[in-house]
Amino acid sequence: MEVRAITIKTKNWSRKGPETTLSGKEKAEFLRLYQRFLAEKEQLSDWESIQSPSVDKLANYESLVEPSSAKKAENYSRLAVCKLNGGLGTTMGCRQTKSLLMVREGKSFLDLIFDQLEAIDQKYSTDIPLILMNSFYTDIETRSALKNYSRDVRTLLQNKFPRLEAEKGIALSEKEYGLEASYPPGHGDLLFCLFNSDIGDSLIEEGRDILFVSNADNLGALPDAKILAHIVENNIPFLIEMTPKTPADVKGGTLYVDKDRLKLLEIGSVPEEHVAEFCSQKKFKIFNTNNIWINLVALKEQMGKGGVELEIIGNRKSIGQVPVVQLETALGSAINSIDGACGMVVSRDRFLPVKKTSDLLLLRSDLFVFDKGEPKKNSARKLKGLPEILLGPEFDILEDFQKRIPKILHCTDLRSLVITGDVRFEGECTLKGDVSLIATEGDAIVIPDNAEVLCRNNVE
C-alpha cells in the first residue's frame, strides 16, 4: 500500500473542506482530519537525528515475570479484546470478510479467535468481551455470521468517509461512484468510534478498563497474561508491541525517540530519498505489530481534555481513471501524544498476519499445531525461524492457490520455497531444504500425493 503523503499537492483544496453527505459528529470528525491534514508538516526535517530507541526505552517481554493464577484471573476480569475486522481478502482475490475465510481444519479466523478466548474464559472463570470493529464492507456479512455463535460479541462500525479527488480535494459523488466513493479511515478511527458509540463507556462501567486491540488476521495476537500484568502493575495507559524487523517487514511503522518521548514513524512521513533506509534493517531494528493495549479510563480522560492527535496519512489510490486521496489514521500513532505510553519488544510468535497466500500456506502447513485456537510452533522443527516462501502470480488468487495446493504441506525441514509457473500438488507432500519448483511456459510440474521433495527440483 502506497502512503506517500508528500506527493499530494493541496493548493487547490478548499480551506473549509468539501461538501459531503455526512452529518453530526461524523462530519465534524472528518472535517477535523481534513483541516489537520492541510496544516500538518509533510515530512520529518531532521532525518539524521532519528534513531531506533535504546534498549532502556523499551520493555522486553523476555524479562517479564509470570503472574500467579489468582493474579491472572483478577487481571483477565479487567480485560476486553477488540479485533480490527474491516478488511476483505482482496489481496488474495476475495471479496469476503477476511476473518470468515477458512484457515485450518474447517475453521475460520473468527472461529479460532473464539477458541482462544474460550480457553481463557474456562481456565480463569471469566467472560472476556469481544468487540469487532467492522467497516461498511464487512459489517453485514460479519453480523450475519455471528448468528451462528453462542458467544456474546459486540460490533462497532467504522466511519464511512468520502474519497477526495487528488487535484481539488472534492468528495467523490456516491451517485456516480457508489461504494467506491467512500472508504473506512484506518484503525485509528477506533478511538473515535469507541466513545461515539456506548461501547467504550459500557466497558468502563463493567470494570473492563483494559482493551487489547489487534488485527483479526493475526492469530499470534493472544491476550497474553504477562503483558497484561505488566500493564496493570505499572499503570500503563498505552502500549505497542514491537518485534525485530526482517526483510519482509519493509513498510511497517517503527518507533523513534523525540525529546525523550517515544513516537511512531510511518513510511508516509519519510523523505523520499530515505525510504530505502527506512525499509532496511540498518537504521530501524523493530517494527509495529499493531498489537496495542489501551487503558480505557486514561483514554477517556485524555479525550475529555482535547483528544488524542493521531498522525494523518494521505493514502493515494485511483478509482477508475480518477486519482484520489483518502485520509487515514494509524492507531499506533496515539503513542505520540499519550503521557506514559510505551513500547515492548515481543517475539515473532505474536505476529503471524495473513496478507498473502504465502502466509496462509505457512499456517496450513505442519509448521504449526493449533491448540485451542493458538498456533504453536511444531516441536519437530529444529531450524530457526520460518521458511522463506515465494509464490508466483499463479498462486496469488485464493481459489487458484487452493486448487494447486489442496492438501497440507509438511515443511518442518524446509528452509525456503520458490514456486512459479504451472505447478500443482496432487495431495500431501514433504518439502526439505531449499526447494525451487519453476515451470517454464508450456510445461507443468505435478507433484504426486505423498511425494518427498529434497533440496532443489527445478524445471527451467
N, C-alpha and C positions, 0 to 999 in steps of 0.2 A: 504494500500500500504506500503510495507516494504521499508524503505530508510536507512538501516543500513550501512552507508559508512564504518564504522570501520571494518567490516568483509571482506572487499575487499583487497586482497593482490596483490600488483602491482610490485613485484620484478622481475617478468618475462616479464613485459611490455616493449616495445621498448621506449627508451627515445625520439626518434624522432617522434613517432606517427605511427599509422597503415597506410597501403596503402588503399586508398578509391577512389571511383569514383567521389568524389566531386571536384569542381574546383573553382577558383576565390575567391571571398570574403567568400563564404560559407565554403570552405575548410579552409581558414585562421581562420575563427571563430571557427570551430570545433577543429582544432589543438591548438588554444589558450585555449579552455576549457580543452582539454586533458592535455596540459602541466601544467596548473594551478592545475588540479586535482591531478597530481603526486606530485606537490610541496607543496600543502596546508596541514596544520595540520589536523589530522582526528577528533580531539575532543577538547572540552574545557578542560583546565588543572586545573582551579580553580573553581570547581563546587559550593563550599560552598559560594563563594562571589557573585554568580549570583542570582539576585532577580528581582521580578517584579518592574517596575518603580513606584516611588512615585506619588501621585496624581498630584503634581505640574509639573510633567514631561509630562503629557498628557492633551490635551484639552478634554473637556466634551461637548457632543452635547447638553445636557440639559441647559448649560449656554449660548448657542448661541442666538443672537438676530435675530428676524425675519426681513429681509430686506424689504424695500418698494417695491411696484410693479415695479416702474421705475428702481430700482437698480437690481431687479431680471431679468428684461428684458435685461438690459445692460450686466449683468454677463452671462446670457444664450447665448448672442451673441458671447461670447468668448469660448463657450464650445463645445467639441466634445465628443462622447461616443464610447468606444470600448468594445465589448463583446468577451470574450475568448471562441471561438467556435470550439475547436479542438477535443472535446470528443464525443465518441459514447456512447450509453446506454448499454455498455457491462455488468455493474454490475446488470442490470435488464434483462439480456439475449437478448439484442437487438444489431443489427449491424447497426442501423440507427443513423444518426446525432442526438444527444440528443436534440438540440434546435428545431428540427422538430417534436418531439414527442408531442402528444396531452396532454394538461394539464387539461383543463376545458372547457366545453360547446363548444367543437369542435375547440378550439384554442390551438395552439402550444406555446412553449416558445417564438419563434420568433414573432408570431402574437401579443402576449401580450407585448413584448418589443416595437414593433411598436406602439401599442396603447398608451403605456406610453409616448413615445417621441412625438406622435401626439398631445396628450393632452397639453404638454408643448408648442409645436410649436403654437398651436391655441390660447392659453391663452396669450402668450407673443410675438406673431408675430415674431417668429424666425424659423430657419430651421436647427436644430441640426444635424450635420453629424453623421452617424452611421458607424463604422468600425467593421467588423467581422474578427477576426484573426482565420483563418481556419487551420487545419492540412491537410496533404495529404490524411487522412482518410475521411475528411468531405468536402473538397473544392468543388469537382464536384457536389455532391448532394446539397450542400448549394447554389451554384451559379445557379443551375437549378431551385431550389425553388424560388429564388429571381426574376425570370422572371414573377412570378405571382403577384408581388407587384409593386406599382407605386412609392414607396419611393426610393430615390437615396441612395444606400448603397455601400460602398467601401469594398472590400475584401483584406485581407492581408494574404499571405501564409507563415506559419511557415517553418522553415528549416526542412530538412529531413536528419537526421544524422544516421550513422551506429551504430548498436549494436555491442558490443565488447565481445569476449569470455573472461570470467572472469579470466581464468588462464593465458592467454598470451596477452590479450588486442588486439587480431587480429579482424579486422572487419569481420562480417558475410558476406558471399557471396550472393548477390542478385540472382545469377543464381540458387543457391541451396535453398535459403530460401524465395525468392520472397519478398513480402511486409514485412514479419516478420523480414527481415534483417535490417529494418530501424525503426525509431521512431521519433516523434516530441519532441524536447528537453525542454519541460516545458514552463510556461508562461513568464519566464524571457527573453525568445527569442524575446519578443515583442520589447524590446529596440533596438536590432539589426535590426529587420525587418522593424520598422518604418522608419529608415533613410537609410536602404539599398534599400528600395522602395522610391517612391517620395511622399508617403502619409504624413510623418512627416513634410517635408518642405512645402508641399501644405497647410496643416492645418495652419501652422505658417503664410504663406503668406495671407491666408484668414482671419487672425485675430483670429483663433480658437486655442489659445495658452494653454488652459486648457483641459486636457484629463482625463475623468473619465473611469476607467477600472474595470470590474467585470466579474464574470463567467456568461455565458449565462443561466445556470440553476438556478440562484439566482434571483428570481423575486422581492425580497425585496430591491434589489440594484437600487433604483431610483436615478437620478441625483438631489440630494437634494439642494434646494436653499440656505439654511442656511449654509451648509458646503461649498458650492461654494463661498458664500460671505466671509466667514471666510478666505478661501484660498486667494482670491483676495485682501482683505483688509490687510492681513498680509504678502503678497508676499511669500507664502509658496511654495517651489519647489516640495515637495513630501510629501504626507500624506497617512497613512494607517489607515483604520477604524478597530478598535478592539472592541470586545464585551465580556461581562462577560462569563467566562468559565462554562460549565455544564459537568456532567459525560459523555455526548455524544460526547464531543469535545476532546477526549483523545490525538489525534495525531496532532491537529492544532498547527501551529507555534505561538510563543509568543514573546513579546518584553522584553528586559532587558537593563540595563544601563552599559556601559563600558567606563570609563574615560569621563563621562559626555555626552556621545553620545548614543542615542538610537540605539539598534541593534536587528535584528530578529534572533531568535533561532528556528531552525527546529529540529525535532526528530533525524535526521541523525547525528547531531553533539553532541548528548547527550551520555555520557558514559553509557555503558550497565547497570551498577549497579544502575544508577539513572533514568532509563527510567520510572519506575513505579511512581517515584516522579514527573517527568515531566508531565506525563499523568494525575496526580491527580489535584485537585483544591487547594491543600495546599500551594505549593510554587509559582505557577503562577496563577493569578486570571483572566487573559484576554487571548484571542487568536485572531489570524488574520482571518478576514472575507474574505480577498482577494479583498475587495473594495478599490481601490487605485486611488489617484488623482495625476496627474503629470503636472507640468508646462513645456511645450514642449520647450520653449525658454531656460529655465535654463538647461533642459536635454541636448539639443543640445550643449550648451556651455560647459558643463562638458564632454560630449563625445568628443568634439574637443580638450579638454585638456588631454585626455588619457583614457576616457571612464569611465564607472560605473562598478565596480567589484561586481559581484553577487556571492553569495555562490553557490558552485557546489556540487550537490548531486549525489552520485553514487547509482543509483537505481538498485537493483538486481532483475532479473527475470530468467525464464527458457524458452527457445524456444525448444520445444520438450524435449530432454534429455540434452540439452546443457545449462549450467549456463552462463548467460550473464550479462553485466553491461551496463546501458545507462546513459550518463552524462547529467544531467538536471540542470536547474537554476530556482530559485524562484524569481519572480518579486519583492516581498516584501523585499528581502534582499538588494535591492538598498538603503534602508534606512541606511545601514551600512556605506555608503561612500558619501552620498549627504549632504553637509552642509545645515543646516536649515530644514532638513526633520523632520517630527514629526508624532505622533500618536494621534488618537482621539477615545474616548470611545463612542460607539453608542449603541442604544437599539437593542435587539434581532430581532426586526421587520425588520431590514436591512440585516438580514442573514437568508434566507429561501431556502437553496440549496436543490436540489432533487438528492440524490445519490442512494437511495434505494426506493423500492415500498412503504415502510412505510412513507417516506417523501411525496410521491405522494398522498398517502391516505389522509394526512392532508390537502393538497391543494385542493383536490377534495371533501372534506367534507364541511359542512356548518360552519366550524370554520372561514372560510374566505369568504368575499364578494369582488368580483373583481369590482373595479371602474376604468374604463378607463385603464385597464391593471394592476392596482395596487392592490395587495392582502391586504385587510384591515381586521383587526380582527372583527369578528361578535360581535356587542354590546350586544347580548343576552348572551354571555359567561361571567359569573361572577367569575369563577375560575381563579386563577393566572396561567399564562403561558400556554403552550400547553400540551396536554396529552402525556404521555409516551406510545409509540407504540412498541410492539414486535411481529413480524410476523414470523412464522415458515418457513422452506425451501419450503413448498408448495406454498408460495406467492412470492418467490424471482424472478421468471421469469414474466415479464410484462404481457405476454399473459395469463398465469395461474392466475395471480393477477386479471386481468380484467374479467375473467370468474367467479372467485369466489366472486368478489365484483363488480358487473356490474353497480350498481347504487350508488347514493350519500349516505353517512352515516351521520346521524345527531349526532354531537359529542359535542354540546355546554356545556353539563353537564357531559362530560366524563373526568375522572381523569387519567385512564390508561386502556390499552387494550393489552391483550395477546391472540393470536390466533395461534394454532398449530394443525397439522393433517388435516384430510379431513373435512374442514369447508367451507360452501357455503352460500351466501346470495341470496335469490331469487329476491330481489328488494331493495327498500329503507328501512332503519332500523334506529331506535333511540337507542343510547347507553348511559347509565348513570352510573356514579360512577366508580368503578373498575371492569371491565368486563374481564373475563377469559373464553375463549372457547377452550377447549382442547379435541380433538377427539383422542381416542386411536386407534391403528392399527385394521383395520377391521370394525370400527364404523365410522359413519359420523354425523356431526351436520349440519342441514339445517335450516337456519333462514328464515321464511316466509316473504313475502312482507308486509311492514308497521308494522313489529313487534317492540316491545319495550323491550330491554334487560337491566335489572336493576342489579347493583352490580355484584355478581358473578354467573356465569352459567357454571358449569364445567361438563365435561364428562371425567372420568379418568379410 
